[in-house]
Amino acid sequence: MKTILVTGSKGFLGSTFIRELQDNHCVNIIEFDRSCSINSLSEKVMDADFIAHFAGEVNPNCTDDEFITSNAGLTESLIEELRMAGKSTPILFTSTIHAINPKNAYGKSKQAAEIALAHYAQESQALVWLFRLPHVFGPGCKPNYNSAISTWIYNRINNIEINVYDRDIKINYCYSKELAKQFSQFVNCEKGSFGINEVQPEKIYPTTLGCVVDIIEAIKLSQINPSDDFESRLMDTYQSYLSIYNGDVFLP
């Protein structure tokens, strides 16, 4: 039975991935989250046959140094532990489309993490799979954090008006549960080129901000019968938030 180390295990994608593994795969899971000491990485790395690296900072209110420490710094610490252990453990890493031509500290820190992983893969002849994700939504994503969909659903559940400054802005979304299922396919995969293997999400939903708002409003008013996968995923997400945020005050 394989042992999977999941960093960011209490976060949005990490927790979704763990549920996918628990429901559909026979594996041991080791968790690493914000409550864990960086010193605990050594033992966790030694025991892991595969690493799903989701940990990192995405809060837009963070400082540049916090992005660098949480994204590039943690990745470099993980790699250093692997080097000291003499291991070439496969790694799946979730980056962002903003790392391609970074314009802010978040994108630059993710790009730095990608570069560190590329060096690790070449030096150790390890398999590394890189997902540069667009915007992601789904159950468990916190509102008032870094997700427009989550914030807008929370607002409508609590009868707060949604304000959109430009309805025509185009945007691509991925659904967290579909990503987790795709990620899980790599747990037992031993195929790929040494170095960074860039992988595209299997399902991307292109839309506009105005369209998203209209669907959420229709769900709120029970005036929608989902006609496509995106509408169904939005409805599932909306319904998952009802029991958590309906009439409650959310504290980030």
C-alpha positions as CSV (number, residue, x, y, z in Angstrom):
1,M,0.0,0.0,0.0
2,K,1.4,3.4,-1.0
3,T,1.9,6.2,1.5
4,I,0.9,9.6,0.2
5,L,2.2,12.8,1.8
6,V,-0.3,15.6,1.3
7,T,0.9,19.1,2.1
8,G,-1.8,21.7,2.7
9,S,-3.9,18.9,3.8
10,K,-6.4,21.1,5.6
11,G,-6.7,23.5,2.7
12,F,-9.2,23.6,-0.1
13,L,-7.5,21.4,-2.7
14,G,-5.7,19.3,-0.1
15,S,-8.8,18.3,1.8
16,T,-10.7,17.6,-1.4
17,F,-7.9,15.4,-2.6
18,I,-7.8,13.5,0.7
19,R,-11.5,12.8,0.5
20,E,-11.1,11.4,-3.1
21,L,-8.3,9.1,-1.9
22,Q,-10.3,7.9,1.1
23,D,-13.3,7.2,-0.9
24,N,-11.8,5.5,-4.0
25,H,-8.2,4.4,-3.3
26,C,-6.4,2.1,-0.9
27,V,-3.5,4.3,0.4
28,N,-1.9,5.5,3.6
29,I,-2.2,9.3,4.0
30,I,0.3,11.5,5.8
31,E,-0.8,15.1,6.4
32,F,1.2,18.3,6.6
33,D,-0.7,21.6,7.3
34,R,-0.1,25.0,8.9
35,S,-0.2,23.5,12.4
36,C,2.8,21.2,11.6
37,S,6.3,22.2,12.5
38,I,8.7,22.5,9.5
39,N,10.9,20.1,11.4
40,S,8.3,17.4,11.0
41,L,8.9,17.3,7.3
42,S,11.9,15.1,7.6
43,E,10.1,12.1,9.0
44,K,7.0,12.6,6.8
45,V,9.2,12.7,3.6
46,M,11.1,9.6,4.7
47,D,7.8,7.6,4.9
48,A,6.2,9.0,1.7
49,D,6.1,7.1,-1.6
50,F,4.3,10.0,-3.4
51,I,3.9,13.7,-2.5
52,A,0.9,15.8,-3.4
53,H,2.2,19.4,-2.8
54,F,-0.8,21.8,-2.3
55,A,0.6,23.9,0.6
56,G,1.1,27.5,-0.1
57,E,-0.3,31.0,0.4
58,V,-3.0,32.4,-1.8
59,N,-4.5,35.1,0.3
60,P,-4.3,38.4,-1.7
61,N,-3.8,40.3,1.5
62,C,-0.5,38.7,2.3
63,T,2.8,40.5,2.1
64,D,5.4,39.7,-0.6
65,D,7.6,38.0,2.0
66,E,4.7,35.8,3.2
67,F,4.1,34.6,-0.4
68,I,7.8,33.9,-0.9
69,T,8.1,32.0,2.5
70,S,4.9,29.9,2.1
71,N,5.2,29.1,-1.6
72,A,8.9,29.1,-2.8
73,G,10.4,28.6,0.7
74,L,8.3,25.7,1.7
75,T,8.8,24.0,-1.6
76,E,12.6,24.4,-1.3
77,S,12.5,23.0,2.3
78,L,10.6,20.0,1.0
79,I,13.1,19.4,-1.8
80,E,16.0,19.8,0.7
81,E,14.6,17.1,2.9
82,L,14.3,14.8,-0.1
83,R,17.9,15.5,-1.1
84,M,19.2,14.8,2.4
85,A,17.2,11.6,2.4
86,G,18.6,10.6,-1.0
87,K,15.1,10.1,-2.3
88,S,13.6,10.8,-5.7
89,T,9.9,10.7,-4.7
90,P,7.4,11.6,-7.3
91,I,5.7,15.0,-6.7
92,L,2.4,16.4,-8.0
93,F,2.5,20.2,-7.6
94,T,-0.4,22.7,-8.1
95,S,0.9,26.0,-9.4
96,T,-1.1,28.8,-11.1
97,I,-1.4,30.3,-14.6
98,H,-0.1,33.5,-12.9
99,A,3.4,31.8,-12.7
100,I,3.8,31.9,-16.5
101,N,4.4,35.7,-16.8
102,P,4.2,36.8,-13.1
103,K,3.1,40.3,-12.4
104,N,3.0,40.1,-8.6
105,A,4.7,38.4,-5.6
106,Y,2.2,35.5,-5.7
107,G,3.0,34.6,-9.3
108,K,6.7,35.1,-8.8
109,S,6.7,32.8,-5.7
110,K,4.9,30.1,-7.6
111,Q,7.3,30.4,-10.5
112,A,10.2,30.1,-8.1
113,A,8.7,26.9,-6.7
114,E,8.4,25.5,-10.2
115,I,12.0,26.3,-10.9
116,A,13.1,24.5,-7.7
117,L,11.0,21.5,-8.6
118,A,12.5,21.4,-12.1
119,H,16.0,21.3,-10.6
120,Y,15.0,18.6,-8.2
121,A,13.5,16.4,-10.9
122,Q,16.6,16.7,-13.1
123,E,19.1,16.1,-10.3
124,S,17.3,13.2,-8.7
125,Q,15.7,11.8,-11.9
126,A,12.3,12.1,-10.2
127,L,8.9,12.4,-11.8
128,V,7.2,15.8,-11.2
129,W,3.8,16.7,-12.5
130,L,2.9,20.4,-12.7
131,F,-0.7,21.7,-12.9
132,R,-0.9,25.4,-13.6
133,L,-4.5,26.0,-12.5
134,P,-6.9,28.8,-13.5
135,H,-9.6,29.7,-11.0
136,V,-10.9,26.8,-8.9
137,F,-14.3,26.5,-7.2
138,G,-16.2,23.8,-5.3
139,P,-17.3,22.7,-1.8
140,G,-15.0,23.8,1.0
141,C,-13.5,26.9,-0.7
142,K,-13.7,29.7,1.8
143,P,-15.6,32.9,1.0
144,N,-14.1,36.3,1.6
145,Y,-10.7,34.9,0.9
146,N,-9.6,34.6,-2.7
147,S,-12.6,33.1,-4.6
148,A,-15.2,35.2,-6.2
149,I,-17.6,32.3,-6.6
150,S,-17.4,31.3,-3.0
151,T,-17.8,34.9,-1.8
152,W,-20.8,35.5,-4.1
153,I,-22.5,32.3,-3.1
154,Y,-22.0,33.2,0.6
155,N,-23.4,36.6,-0.1
156,R,-26.6,35.4,-1.8
157,I,-27.2,32.8,0.9
158,N,-27.1,35.6,3.4
159,N,-29.1,38.0,1.2
160,I,-26.1,40.3,0.5
161,E,-26.1,41.9,-3.0
162,I,-23.4,40.8,-5.5
163,N,-21.5,43.7,-7.0
164,V,-19.7,43.0,-10.3
165,Y,-17.6,45.8,-11.8
166,D,-17.5,44.2,-15.3
167,R,-19.9,41.5,-16.3
168,D,-18.1,40.8,-19.6
169,I,-14.8,39.7,-18.1
170,K,-13.9,36.3,-19.4
171,I,-12.7,33.7,-16.9
172,N,-11.8,30.0,-16.8
173,Y,-12.8,27.7,-13.9
174,C,-12.0,24.2,-12.8
175,Y,-14.1,22.2,-10.3
176,S,-12.2,21.0,-7.3
177,K,-13.7,17.4,-7.2
178,E,-12.9,16.8,-10.8
179,L,-9.3,18.0,-10.2
180,A,-9.0,15.8,-7.2
181,K,-10.1,12.8,-9.3
182,Q,-7.5,13.7,-12.0
183,F,-4.8,14.2,-9.4
184,S,-5.4,10.7,-8.0
185,Q,-4.6,9.1,-11.3
186,F,-1.0,10.0,-10.8
187,V,-0.6,8.3,-7.5
188,N,0.3,4.9,-9.1
189,C,1.6,6.4,-12.3
190,E,5.2,5.6,-13.1
191,K,5.2,7.0,-16.6
192,G,6.5,10.4,-17.7
193,S,9.7,12.2,-18.5
194,F,12.2,13.1,-15.8
195,G,11.8,16.8,-15.2
196,I,8.7,18.9,-15.1
197,N,5.7,17.2,-16.8
198,E,3.1,19.9,-17.4
199,V,-0.4,18.6,-17.2
200,Q,-3.6,20.4,-18.2
201,P,-6.9,20.1,-16.2
202,E,-9.2,17.6,-18.0
203,K,-12.2,19.9,-17.6
204,I,-12.1,23.7,-17.9
205,Y,-15.2,25.8,-17.9
206,P,-14.9,29.1,-19.8
207,T,-17.5,31.7,-18.8
208,T,-17.9,35.4,-17.8
209,L,-18.4,37.0,-14.5
210,G,-21.9,38.1,-15.5
211,C,-22.8,34.5,-16.4
212,V,-21.6,33.2,-13.0
213,V,-23.7,35.9,-11.2
214,D,-26.8,35.1,-13.2
215,I,-26.5,31.4,-12.5
216,I,-26.0,32.0,-8.7
217,E,-29.1,34.3,-8.7
218,A,-31.2,31.7,-10.5
219,I,-30.1,29.0,-8.0
220,K,-31.0,31.4,-5.1
221,L,-34.5,31.9,-6.6
222,S,-34.9,28.2,-7.4
223,Q,-35.3,29.2,-11.0
224,I,-32.8,26.9,-12.7
225,N,-32.8,23.4,-13.9
226,P,-29.0,22.8,-14.7
227,S,-28.5,22.4,-18.4
228,D,-24.8,21.8,-18.4
229,D,-22.0,20.6,-16.2
230,F,-20.9,24.1,-15.1
231,E,-24.4,24.9,-13.9
232,S,-24.6,21.6,-12.1
233,R,-21.2,22.1,-10.4
234,L,-22.3,25.6,-9.3
235,M,-25.5,24.2,-7.9
236,D,-23.7,21.5,-6.0
237,T,-21.3,24.1,-4.5
238,Y,-24.2,26.4,-3.6
239,Q,-26.1,23.6,-1.8
240,S,-22.9,22.5,0.0
241,Y,-22.6,26.0,1.5
242,L,-26.2,26.2,2.8
243,S,-25.7,24.2,5.9
244,I,-22.4,26.0,6.7
245,Y,-23.1,29.6,6.0
246,N,-26.9,30.1,6.0
247,G,-27.5,32.9,8.5
248,D,-24.0,32.4,10.0
249,V,-21.2,35.0,10.3
250,F,-18.2,33.8,8.5
251,L,-14.9,34.5,10.1
252,P,-11.9,33.9,7.9
